[in-house]
Amino acid sequence: MRKISLVAFAAAAILAGTIGVLASTTHRTPSTTPTSARIDTMQMMSGAKNLATEHFDDYSLIFN
């Protein structure tokens, strides 16, 4: 019985220590990014040049 209570006390102490360490750490909030660092998707789509094109052959009206 004494060993069980000693193990339970040790587990509770480790758990309390872990919770205490996690609660005491400070988390920094990330600073806001400047607007010039954002990706402008409309400019990317309108300014794209020399892209690969696909070619499809339509054989749907060829009968044997």
mmJSON file of the N, C-alpha and C atoms, coordinates in Angstrom:
{"data_MODEL":{"atom_site":{
"group_PDB":["ATOM","ATOM","ATOM","ATOM","ATOM","ATOM","ATOM","ATOM","ATOM","ATOM","ATOM","ATOM","ATOM","ATOM","ATOM","ATOM","ATOM","ATOM","ATOM","ATOM","ATOM","ATOM","ATOM","ATOM","ATOM","ATOM","ATOM","ATOM","ATOM","ATOM","ATOM","ATOM","ATOM","ATOM","ATOM","ATOM","ATOM","ATOM","ATOM","ATOM","ATOM","ATOM","ATOM","ATOM","ATOM","ATOM","ATOM","ATOM","ATOM","ATOM","ATOM","ATOM","ATOM","ATOM","ATOM","ATOM","ATOM","ATOM","ATOM","ATOM","ATOM","ATOM","ATOM","ATOM","ATOM","ATOM","ATOM","ATOM","ATOM","ATOM","ATOM","ATOM","ATOM","ATOM","ATOM","ATOM","ATOM","ATOM","ATOM","ATOM","ATOM","ATOM","ATOM","ATOM","ATOM","ATOM","ATOM","ATOM","ATOM","ATOM","ATOM","ATOM","ATOM","ATOM","ATOM","ATOM","ATOM","ATOM","ATOM","ATOM","ATOM","ATOM","ATOM","ATOM","ATOM","ATOM","ATOM","ATOM","ATOM","ATOM","ATOM","ATOM","ATOM","ATOM","ATOM","ATOM","ATOM","ATOM","ATOM","ATOM","ATOM","ATOM","ATOM","ATOM","ATOM","ATOM","ATOM","ATOM","ATOM","ATOM","ATOM","ATOM","ATOM","ATOM","ATOM","ATOM","ATOM","ATOM","ATOM","ATOM","ATOM","ATOM","ATOM","ATOM","ATOM","ATOM","ATOM","ATOM","ATOM","ATOM","ATOM","ATOM","ATOM","ATOM","ATOM","ATOM","ATOM","ATOM","ATOM","ATOM","ATOM","ATOM","ATOM","ATOM","ATOM","ATOM","ATOM","ATOM","ATOM","ATOM","ATOM","ATOM","ATOM","ATOM","ATOM","ATOM","ATOM","ATOM","ATOM","ATOM","ATOM","ATOM","ATOM","ATOM","ATOM","ATOM","ATOM","ATOM","ATOM","ATOM","ATOM","ATOM"],
"id":[1,2,3,4,5,6,7,8,9,10,11,12,13,14,15,16,17,18,19,20,21,22,23,24,25,26,27,28,29,30,31,32,33,34,35,36,37,38,39,40,41,42,43,44,45,46,47,48,49,50,51,52,53,54,55,56,57,58,59,60,61,62,63,64,65,66,67,68,69,70,71,72,73,74,75,76,77,78,79,80,81,82,83,84,85,86,87,88,89,90,91,92,93,94,95,96,97,98,99,100,101,102,103,104,105,106,107,108,109,110,111,112,113,114,115,116,117,118,119,120,121,122,123,124,125,126,127,128,129,130,131,132,133,134,135,136,137,138,139,140,141,142,143,144,145,146,147,148,149,150,151,152,153,154,155,156,157,158,159,160,161,162,163,164,165,166,167,168,169,170,171,172,173,174,175,176,177,178,179,180,181,182,183,184,185,186,187,188,189,190,191,192],
"type_symbol":["N","C","C","N","C","C","N","C","C","N","C","C","N","C","C","N","C","C","N","C","C","N","C","C","N","C","C","N","C","C","N","C","C","N","C","C","N","C","C","N","C","C","N","C","C","N","C","C","N","C","C","N","C","C","N","C","C","N","C","C","N","C","C","N","C","C","N","C","C","N","C","C","N","C","C","N","C","C","N","C","C","N","C","C","N","C","C","N","C","C","N","C","C","N","C","C","N","C","C","N","C","C","N","C","C","N","C","C","N","C","C","N","C","C","N","C","C","N","C","C","N","C","C","N","C","C","N","C","C","N","C","C","N","C","C","N","C","C","N","C","C","N","C","C","N","C","C","N","C","C","N","C","C","N","C","C","N","C","C","N","C","C","N","C","C","N","C","C","N","C","C","N","C","C","N","C","C","N","C","C","N","C","C","N","C","C","N","C","C","N","C","C"],
"label_atom_id":["N","CA","C","N","CA","C","N","CA","C","N","CA","C","N","CA","C","N","CA","C","N","CA","C","N","CA","C","N","CA","C","N","CA","C","N","CA","C","N","CA","C","N","CA","C","N","CA","C","N","CA","C","N","CA","C","N","CA","C","N","CA","C","N","CA","C","N","CA","C","N","CA","C","N","CA","C","N","CA","C","N","CA","C","N","CA","C","N","CA","C","N","CA","C","N","CA","C","N","CA","C","N","CA","C","N","CA","C","N","CA","C","N","CA","C","N","CA","C","N","CA","C","N","CA","C","N","CA","C","N","CA","C","N","CA","C","N","CA","C","N","CA","C","N","CA","C","N","CA","C","N","CA","C","N","CA","C","N","CA","C","N","CA","C","N","CA","C","N","CA","C","N","CA","C","N","CA","C","N","CA","C","N","CA","C","N","CA","C","N","CA","C","N","CA","C","N","CA","C","N","CA","C","N","CA","C","N","CA","C","N","CA","C","N","CA","C","N","CA","C","N","CA","C"],
"label_alt_id":[null,null,null,null,null,null,null,null,null,null,null,null,null,null,null,null,null,null,null,null,null,null,null,null,null,null,null,null,null,null,null,null,null,null,null,null,null,null,null,null,null,null,null,null,null,null,null,null,null,null,null,null,null,null,null,null,null,null,null,null,null,null,null,null,null,null,null,null,null,null,null,null,null,null,null,null,null,null,null,null,null,null,null,null,null,null,null,null,null,null,null,null,null,null,null,null,null,null,null,null,null,null,null,null,null,null,null,null,null,null,null,null,null,null,null,null,null,null,null,null,null,null,null,null,null,null,null,null,null,null,null,null,null,null,null,null,null,null,null,null,null,null,null,null,null,null,null,null,null,null,null,null,null,null,null,null,null,null,null,null,null,null,null,null,null,null,null,null,null,null,null,null,null,null,null,null,null,null,null,null,null,null,null,null,null,null,null,null,null,null,null,null],
"label_comp_id":["MET","MET","MET","ARG","ARG","ARG","LYS","LYS","LYS","ILE","ILE","ILE","SER","SER","SER","LEU","LEU","LEU","VAL","VAL","VAL","ALA","ALA","ALA","PHE","PHE","PHE","ALA","ALA","ALA","ALA","ALA","ALA","ALA","ALA","ALA","ALA","ALA","ALA","ILE","ILE","ILE","LEU","LEU","LEU","ALA","ALA","ALA","GLY","GLY","GLY","THR","THR","THR","ILE","ILE","ILE","GLY","GLY","GLY","VAL","VAL","VAL","LEU","LEU","LEU","ALA","ALA","ALA","SER","SER","SER","THR","THR","THR","THR","THR","THR","HIS","HIS","HIS","ARG","ARG","ARG","THR","THR","THR","PRO","PRO","PRO","SER","SER","SER","THR","THR","THR","THR","THR","THR","PRO","PRO","PRO","THR","THR","THR","SER","SER","SER","ALA","ALA","ALA","ARG","ARG","ARG","ILE","ILE","ILE","ASP","ASP","ASP","THR","THR","THR","MET","MET","MET","GLN","GLN","GLN","MET","MET","MET","MET","MET","MET","SER","SER","SER","GLY","GLY","GLY","ALA","ALA","ALA","LYS","LYS","LYS","ASN","ASN","ASN","LEU","LEU","LEU","ALA","ALA","ALA","THR","THR","THR","GLU","GLU","GLU","HIS","HIS","HIS","PHE","PHE","PHE","ASP","ASP","ASP","ASP","ASP","ASP","TYR","TYR","TYR","SER","SER","SER","LEU","LEU","LEU","ILE","ILE","ILE","PHE","PHE","PHE","ASN","ASN","ASN"],
"label_asym_id":["A","A","A","A","A","A","A","A","A","A","A","A","A","A","A","A","A","A","A","A","A","A","A","A","A","A","A","A","A","A","A","A","A","A","A","A","A","A","A","A","A","A","A","A","A","A","A","A","A","A","A","A","A","A","A","A","A","A","A","A","A","A","A","A","A","A","A","A","A","A","A","A","A","A","A","A","A","A","A","A","A","A","A","A","A","A","A","A","A","A","A","A","A","A","A","A","A","A","A","A","A","A","A","A","A","A","A","A","A","A","A","A","A","A","A","A","A","A","A","A","A","A","A","A","A","A","A","A","A","A","A","A","A","A","A","A","A","A","A","A","A","A","A","A","A","A","A","A","A","A","A","A","A","A","A","A","A","A","A","A","A","A","A","A","A","A","A","A","A","A","A","A","A","A","A","A","A","A","A","A","A","A","A","A","A","A","A","A","A","A","A","A"],
"label_entity_id":["1","1","1","1","1","1","1","1","1","1","1","1","1","1","1","1","1","1","1","1","1","1","1","1","1","1","1","1","1","1","1","1","1","1","1","1","1","1","1","1","1","1","1","1","1","1","1","1","1","1","1","1","1","1","1","1","1","1","1","1","1","1","1","1","1","1","1","1","1","1","1","1","1","1","1","1","1","1","1","1","1","1","1","1","1","1","1","1","1","1","1","1","1","1","1","1","1","1","1","1","1","1","1","1","1","1","1","1","1","1","1","1","1","1","1","1","1","1","1","1","1","1","1","1","1","1","1","1","1","1","1","1","1","1","1","1","1","1","1","1","1","1","1","1","1","1","1","1","1","1","1","1","1","1","1","1","1","1","1","1","1","1","1","1","1","1","1","1","1","1","1","1","1","1","1","1","1","1","1","1","1","1","1","1","1","1","1","1","1","1","1","1"],
"label_seq_id":[1,1,1,2,2,2,3,3,3,4,4,4,5,5,5,6,6,6,7,7,7,8,8,8,9,9,9,10,10,10,11,11,11,12,12,12,13,13,13,14,14,14,15,15,15,16,16,16,17,17,17,18,18,18,19,19,19,20,20,20,21,21,21,22,22,22,23,23,23,24,24,24,25,25,25,26,26,26,27,27,27,28,28,28,29,29,29,30,30,30,31,31,31,32,32,32,33,33,33,34,34,34,35,35,35,36,36,36,37,37,37,38,38,38,39,39,39,40,40,40,41,41,41,42,42,42,43,43,43,44,44,44,45,45,45,46,46,46,47,47,47,48,48,48,49,49,49,50,50,50,51,51,51,52,52,52,53,53,53,54,54,54,55,55,55,56,56,56,57,57,57,58,58,58,59,59,59,60,60,60,61,61,61,62,62,62,63,63,63,64,64,64],
"pdbx_PDB_ins_code":[null,null,null,null,null,null,null,null,null,null,null,null,null,null,null,null,null,null,null,null,null,null,null,null,null,null,null,null,null,null,null,null,null,null,null,null,null,null,null,null,null,null,null,null,null,null,null,null,null,null,null,null,null,null,null,null,null,null,null,null,null,null,null,null,null,null,null,null,null,null,null,null,null,null,null,null,null,null,null,null,null,null,null,null,null,null,null,null,null,null,null,null,null,null,null,null,null,null,null,null,null,null,null,null,null,null,null,null,null,null,null,null,null,null,null,null,null,null,null,null,null,null,null,null,null,null,null,null,null,null,null,null,null,null,null,null,null,null,null,null,null,null,null,null,null,null,null,null,null,null,null,null,null,null,null,null,null,null,null,null,null,null,null,null,null,null,null,null,null,null,null,null,null,null,null,null,null,null,null,null,null,null,null,null,null,null,null,null,null,null,null,null],
"Cartn_x":[0.828,0.0,0.867,1.969,2.843,3.499,3.858,4.476,3.49,2.241,1.224,1.025,0.959,0.766,2.004,3.185,4.412,4.451,4.042,3.989,2.929,1.783,0.723,1.172,1.882,2.39,3.414,4.295,5.298,4.642,3.635,2.932,2.201,1.592,0.892,1.872,3.055,4.066,4.586,4.814,5.278,4.209,2.962,1.858,1.695,1.782,1.653,2.823,4.006,5.167,5.053,4.576,4.406,3.364,2.252,1.205,1.713,2.481,3.036,3.997,4.848,5.797,5.062,4.071,3.318,2.522,2.008,1.213,2.088,3.322,4.17,4.915,4.964,5.673,4.863,5.557,4.881,5.0,3.926,3.896,3.819,4.716,4.684,3.721,2.946,2.064,2.872,2.7,3.464,3.047,4.027,3.713,2.992,2.235,1.494,2.454,2.178,3.036,2.683,3.648,3.342,2.542,1.775,0.915,1.722,2.947,3.753,4.247,4.179,4.645,3.565,2.362,1.279,1.345,0.81,0.814,-0.424,-0.213,-1.307,-1.685,-2.725,-3.095,-3.65,-4.35,-4.885,-3.748,-2.7,-1.56,-0.84,-0.763,-0.118,-0.881,-2.219,-3.017,-3.012,-3.056,-3.104,-1.727,-0.681,0.655,1.394,0.731,1.396,1.614,2.841,3.17,3.908,3.828,4.531,4.198,2.924,2.498,2.304,2.435,2.225,0.749,0.476,-0.909,-1.163,-2.412,-2.799,-3.489,-3.312,-3.956,-4.737,-6.007,-6.869,-7.333,-7.207,-7.725,-9.108,-10.071,-11.451,-11.718,-11.767,-12.055,-13.477,-14.354,-15.692,-16.572,-16.245,-17.091,-16.488,-15.455,-14.827,-15.448,-16.048,-16.688,-15.923,-15.825,-15.13,-16.063],
"Cartn_y":[-1.186,0.0,1.243,1.167,2.332,2.626,1.567,1.762,2.388,1.99,2.531,4.02,4.419,5.83,6.639,6.06,6.746,6.95,5.939,6.052,7.066,7.049,8.006,9.433,9.609,10.934,11.417,10.525,10.891,11.25,10.488,10.776,12.114,12.393,13.669,14.831,14.641,15.701,15.969,14.934,15.111,15.801,15.399,16.013,17.48,17.79,19.181,20.019,19.454,20.174,20.445,19.468,19.638,20.702,20.667,21.673,23.051,23.135,24.417,25.0,24.154,24.627,25.077,24.314,24.692,25.971,26.17,27.367,28.601,28.441,29.602,30.081,29.282,29.719,30.789,31.753,32.83,32.563,32.779,32.593,33.964,34.21,35.473,35.351,36.378,36.391,36.889,36.274,36.698,38.1,38.863,40.211,40.141,41.156,41.174,41.378,40.72,40.837,42.1,42.743,43.928,43.565,44.507,44.221,43.947,44.424,44.181,42.732,42.006,40.627,39.635,40.11,39.204,38.88,37.743,37.302,37.871,38.531,39.097,38.096,37.313,36.252,36.791,37.902,38.464,38.912,39.476,39.892,38.671,37.595,36.382,35.784,35.78,35.187,36.06,37.359,38.23,38.441,38.28,38.516,37.269,36.114,34.872,34.841,34.509,34.463,33.168,32.746,31.565,30.302,30.117,28.903,27.769,26.551,25.386,25.28,24.864,24.706,23.237,22.843,21.48,21.449,20.368,20.193,18.893,18.967,17.796,17.53,16.299,15.895,15.312,15.809,15.365,14.29,13.041,11.921,11.401,12.205,11.706,11.522,12.145,12.024,11.114,10.366,9.451,8.083,7.573,6.254,5.325,4.054,3.07,2.42],
"Cartn_z":[0.0,0.0,0.0,0.712,0.804,-0.549,-1.317,-2.624,-3.605,-3.534,-4.439,-4.181,-2.922,-2.625,-3.0,-2.879,-3.272,-4.789,-5.54,-7.002,-7.416,-6.759,-7.072,-6.755,-5.642,-5.295,-6.324,-6.774,-7.775,-9.101,-9.501,-10.753,-10.665,-9.525,-9.346,-9.357,-8.757,-8.745,-10.15,-10.929,-12.307,-13.143,-12.97,-13.709,-13.334,-12.063,-11.617,-12.119,-12.124,-12.646,-14.127,-14.869,-16.31,-16.616,-15.912,-16.113,-15.725,-14.663,-14.232,-15.25,-15.835,-16.845,-18.097,-18.516,-19.711,-19.493,-18.298,-18.02,-17.872,-17.456,-17.212,-18.451,-19.508,-20.704,-21.407,-21.961,-22.688,-24.17,-24.851,-26.287,-26.938,-27.872,-28.593,-29.765,-29.943,-31.103,-32.297,-33.443,-34.604,-35.036,-35.45,-35.905,-37.245,-37.53,-38.779,-39.938,-41.026,-42.2,-42.963,-43.546,-44.325,-45.576,-46.068,-47.215,-48.473,-48.555,-49.743,-49.808,-48.712,-48.693,-49.104,-49.33,-49.705,-51.194,-51.559,-52.944,-53.633,-54.753,-55.522,-56.612,-56.36,-57.286,-58.594,-58.563,-59.799,-60.718,-60.158,-60.962,-61.519,-60.76,-61.238,-62.411,-62.321,-63.393,-64.651,-64.483,-65.658,-66.272,-65.516,-66.03,-66.463,-66.463,-66.847,-68.355,-68.787,-70.215,-70.504,-71.763,-72.265,-71.474,-71.199,-70.498,-71.496,-71.05,-71.902,-72.265,-73.498,-73.943,-74.251,-74.153,-74.47,-75.824,-76.537,-77.829,-77.787,-78.146,-78.151,-79.581,-80.031,-81.337,-81.134,-81.907,-81.783,-82.819,-82.395,-83.281,-83.073,-82.541,-82.218,-83.44,-84.583,-85.784,-86.839,-86.5,-87.471,-87.293,-88.389,-88.346,-89.276,-88.923,-89.766,-90.718],
"occupancy":[1.0,1.0,1.0,1.0,1.0,1.0,1.0,1.0,1.0,1.0,1.0,1.0,1.0,1.0,1.0,1.0,1.0,1.0,1.0,1.0,1.0,1.0,1.0,1.0,1.0,1.0,1.0,1.0,1.0,1.0,1.0,1.0,1.0,1.0,1.0,1.0,1.0,1.0,1.0,1.0,1.0,1.0,1.0,1.0,1.0,1.0,1.0,1.0,1.0,1.0,1.0,1.0,1.0,1.0,1.0,1.0,1.0,1.0,1.0,1.0,1.0,1.0,1.0,1.0,1.0,1.0,1.0,1.0,1.0,1.0,1.0,1.0,1.0,1.0,1.0,1.0,1.0,1.0,1.0,1.0,1.0,1.0,1.0,1.0,1.0,1.0,1.0,1.0,1.0,1.0,1.0,1.0,1.0,1.0,1.0,1.0,1.0,1.0,1.0,1.0,1.0,1.0,1.0,1.0,1.0,1.0,1.0,1.0,1.0,1.0,1.0,1.0,1.0,1.0,1.0,1.0,1.0,1.0,1.0,1.0,1.0,1.0,1.0,1.0,1.0,1.0,1.0,1.0,1.0,1.0,1.0,1.0,1.0,1.0,1.0,1.0,1.0,1.0,1.0,1.0,1.0,1.0,1.0,1.0,1.0,1.0,1.0,1.0,1.0,1.0,1.0,1.0,1.0,1.0,1.0,1.0,1.0,1.0,1.0,1.0,1.0,1.0,1.0,1.0,1.0,1.0,1.0,1.0,1.0,1.0,1.0,1.0,1.0,1.0,1.0,1.0,1.0,1.0,1.0,1.0,1.0,1.0,1.0,1.0,1.0,1.0,1.0,1.0,1.0,1.0,1.0,1.0],
"B_iso_or_equiv":[0.0,0.0,0.0,0.0,0.0,0.0,0.0,0.0,0.0,0.0,0.0,0.0,0.0,0.0,0.0,0.0,0.0,0.0,0.0,0.0,0.0,0.0,0.0,0.0,0.0,0.0,0.0,0.0,0.0,0.0,0.0,0.0,0.0,0.0,0.0,0.0,0.0,0.0,0.0,0.0,0.0,0.0,0.0,0.0,0.0,0.0,0.0,0.0,0.0,0.0,0.0,0.0,0.0,0.0,0.0,0.0,0.0,0.0,0.0,0.0,0.0,0.0,0.0,0.0,0.0,0.0,0.0,0.0,0.0,0.0,0.0,0.0,0.0,0.0,0.0,0.0,0.0,0.0,0.0,0.0,0.0,0.0,0.0,0.0,0.0,0.0,0.0,0.0,0.0,0.0,0.0,0.0,0.0,0.0,0.0,0.0,0.0,0.0,0.0,0.0,0.0,0.0,0.0,0.0,0.0,0.0,0.0,0.0,0.0,0.0,0.0,0.0,0.0,0.0,0.0,0.0,0.0,0.0,0.0,0.0,0.0,0.0,0.0,0.0,0.0,0.0,0.0,0.0,0.0,0.0,0.0,0.0,0.0,0.0,0.0,0.0,0.0,0.0,0.0,0.0,0.0,0.0,0.0,0.0,0.0,0.0,0.0,0.0,0.0,0.0,0.0,0.0,0.0,0.0,0.0,0.0,0.0,0.0,0.0,0.0,0.0,0.0,0.0,0.0,0.0,0.0,0.0,0.0,0.0,0.0,0.0,0.0,0.0,0.0,0.0,0.0,0.0,0.0,0.0,0.0,0.0,0.0,0.0,0.0,0.0,0.0,0.0,0.0,0.0,0.0,0.0,0.0],
"pdbx_formal_charge":[null,null,null,null,null,null,null,null,null,null,null,null,null,null,null,null,null,null,null,null,null,null,null,null,null,null,null,null,null,null,null,null,null,null,null,null,null,null,null,null,null,null,null,null,null,null,null,null,null,null,null,null,null,null,null,null,null,null,null,null,null,null,null,null,null,null,null,null,null,null,null,null,null,null,null,null,null,null,null,null,null,null,null,null,null,null,null,null,null,null,null,null,null,null,null,null,null,null,null,null,null,null,null,null,null,null,null,null,null,null,null,null,null,null,null,null,null,null,null,null,null,null,null,null,null,null,null,null,null,null,null,null,null,null,null,null,null,null,null,null,null,null,null,null,null,null,null,null,null,null,null,null,null,null,null,null,null,null,null,null,null,null,null,null,null,null,null,null,null,null,null,null,null,null,null,null,null,null,null,null,null,null,null,null,null,null,null,null,null,null,null,null],
"auth_seq_id":[1,1,1,2,2,2,3,3,3,4,4,4,5,5,5,6,6,6,7,7,7,8,8,8,9,9,9,10,10,10,11,11,11,12,12,12,13,13,13,14,14,14,15,15,15,16,16,16,17,17,17,18,18,18,19,19,19,20,20,20,21,21,21,22,22,22,23,23,23,24,24,24,25,25,25,26,26,26,27,27,27,28,28,28,29,29,29,30,30,30,31,31,31,32,32,32,33,33,33,34,34,34,35,35,35,36,36,36,37,37,37,38,38,38,39,39,39,40,40,40,41,41,41,42,42,42,43,43,43,44,44,44,45,45,45,46,46,46,47,47,47,48,48,48,49,49,49,50,50,50,51,51,51,52,52,52,53,53,53,54,54,54,55,55,55,56,56,56,57,57,57,58,58,58,59,59,59,60,60,60,61,61,61,62,62,62,63,63,63,64,64,64],
"auth_comp_id":["MET","MET","MET","ARG","ARG","ARG","LYS","LYS","LYS","ILE","ILE","ILE","SER","SER","SER","LEU","LEU","LEU","VAL","VAL","VAL","ALA","ALA","ALA","PHE","PHE","PHE","ALA","ALA","ALA","ALA","ALA","ALA","ALA","ALA","ALA","ALA","ALA","ALA","ILE","ILE","ILE","LEU","LEU","LEU","ALA","ALA","ALA","GLY","GLY","GLY","THR","THR","THR","ILE","ILE","ILE","GLY","GLY","GLY","VAL","VAL","VAL","LEU","LEU","LEU","ALA","ALA","ALA","SER","SER","SER","THR","THR","THR","THR","THR","THR","HIS","HIS","HIS","ARG","ARG","ARG","THR","THR","THR","PRO","PRO","PRO","SER","SER","SER","THR","THR","THR","THR","THR","THR","PRO","PRO","PRO","THR","THR","THR","SER","SER","SER","ALA","ALA","ALA","ARG","ARG","ARG","ILE","ILE","ILE","ASP","ASP","ASP","THR","THR","THR","MET","MET","MET","GLN","GLN","GLN","MET","MET","MET","MET","MET","MET","SER","SER","SER","GLY","GLY","GLY","ALA","ALA","ALA","LYS","LYS","LYS","ASN","ASN","ASN","LEU","LEU","LEU","ALA","ALA","ALA","THR","THR","THR","GLU","GLU","GLU","HIS","HIS","HIS","PHE","PHE","PHE","ASP","ASP","ASP","ASP","ASP","ASP","TYR","TYR","TYR","SER","SER","SER","LEU","LEU","LEU","ILE","ILE","ILE","PHE","PHE","PHE","ASN","ASN","ASN"],
"auth_asym_id":["A","A","A","A","A","A","A","A","A","A","A","A","A","A","A","A","A","A","A","A","A","A","A","A","A","A","A","A","A","A","A","A","A","A","A","A","A","A","A","A","A","A","A","A","A","A","A","A","A","A","A","A","A","A","A","A","A","A","A","A","A","A","A","A","A","A","A","A","A","A","A","A","A","A","A","A","A","A","A","A","A","A","A","A","A","A","A","A","A","A","A","A","A","A","A","A","A","A","A","A","A","A","A","A","A","A","A","A","A","A","A","A","A","A","A","A","A","A","A","A","A","A","A","A","A","A","A","A","A","A","A","A","A","A","A","A","A","A","A","A","A","A","A","A","A","A","A","A","A","A","A","A","A","A","A","A","A","A","A","A","A","A","A","A","A","A","A","A","A","A","A","A","A","A","A","A","A","A","A","A","A","A","A","A","A","A","A","A","A","A","A","A"],
"auth_atom_id":["N","CA","C","N","CA","C","N","CA","C","N","CA","C","N","CA","C","N","CA","C","N","CA","C","N","CA","C","N","CA","C","N","CA","C","N","CA","C","N","CA","C","N","CA","C","N","CA","C","N","CA","C","N","CA","C","N","CA","C","N","CA","C","N","CA","C","N","CA","C","N","CA","C","N","CA","C","N","CA","C","N","CA","C","N","CA","C","N","CA","C","N","CA","C","N","CA","C","N","CA","C","N","CA","C","N","CA","C","N","CA","C","N","CA","C","N","CA","C","N","CA","C","N","CA","C","N","CA","C","N","CA","C","N","CA","C","N","CA","C","N","CA","C","N","CA","C","N","CA","C","N","CA","C","N","CA","C","N","CA","C","N","CA","C","N","CA","C","N","CA","C","N","CA","C","N","CA","C","N","CA","C","N","CA","C","N","CA","C","N","CA","C","N","CA","C","N","CA","C","N","CA","C","N","CA","C","N","CA","C","N","CA","C","N","CA","C","N","CA","C","N","CA","C"],
"pdbx_PDB_model_num":[1,1,1,1,1,1,1,1,1,1,1,1,1,1,1,1,1,1,1,1,1,1,1,1,1,1,1,1,1,1,1,1,1,1,1,1,1,1,1,1,1,1,1,1,1,1,1,1,1,1,1,1,1,1,1,1,1,1,1,1,1,1,1,1,1,1,1,1,1,1,1,1,1,1,1,1,1,1,1,1,1,1,1,1,1,1,1,1,1,1,1,1,1,1,1,1,1,1,1,1,1,1,1,1,1,1,1,1,1,1,1,1,1,1,1,1,1,1,1,1,1,1,1,1,1,1,1,1,1,1,1,1,1,1,1,1,1,1,1,1,1,1,1,1,1,1,1,1,1,1,1,1,1,1,1,1,1,1,1,1,1,1,1,1,1,1,1,1,1,1,1,1,1,1,1,1,1,1,1,1,1,1,1,1,1,1,1,1,1,1,1,1]
}}}
